[in-house]
């Protein structure tokens, strides 16, 4: 993936220093770690959105089906 953009965030200086220190101690590239967190967040949220959308569509299909069943049972009475 081409790295052609940047993102700047504000965090407390102590948190930033602790983050870099911890990454260095664990031999982790801090930028790669943040990118991975962002990718995981985006993937999770997109999956949740798709599930919510599917569930809504399923509920609508079920409501239409039940309405049709009720209408047909009214016709037979």
N, C-alpha and C positions, 0 to 999 in steps of 0.2 A: 504494500500500500504506500502510495506516495505521500510523504509528509510535507504538505505545502501550505499549512495554515498553523496559527498559534492561538492559544487561549490563555488569557491572563485572569487570575483570580486573586482575591485578597484573603489572606489568612494571617493569624497571629505569627509574629516572627519566631517565637519559641516553638510553635507547632511545626513551622517549616524546617527549622533547624533539627528538631527531633525526627521529623520524617526523613530528611536527607541522611542523618546519622544512622537511623535504623536501616535504611536502604543500603547504605554503604557497608554496614556490619554484616548484612545478609547477602551482599553482592547482588543486589537487585537494581536494575536500571529504573530510576524513579519515573522518568517519562513513560517508559514502557508499561510500568505498573499503573499509572494514572490512565493511560490509553486503554489498558485491559479493563479497568474498573468502568470506564465510560462505555466501552463496547458491551460489557456484561449488563450494565444498566439499560442500555438502549434495547438489547435483545430481549431482556426480561419484560420490559414495558411493552414492546411490540407484540410479544407473545400474549401477554395479559390482555391487550387491546383486541387481538384477534379472537381470543376465547370469549371475551365479553360480547363482541359483535356476533359471534356464532351463537352464543347463548340467547341473545336477543332475537336473532332470526329464528332460532328453534322455538322460542316461546311464541313468536308471531305465527309460525306454521301450526303449532299446536292449537292456538286460539282459533285460527281459521278452520282447522279440522273439527274442533269441538263445535263451532258455530254451525258448520255444515251438518254434523251429526244431529244436533238439536233441531235444526230446521227440518231435516228429513224425518225425524221421529214425530214432530208436530204434524207433518203432512199425513202420517199414517194413523193419527188419532182422530 
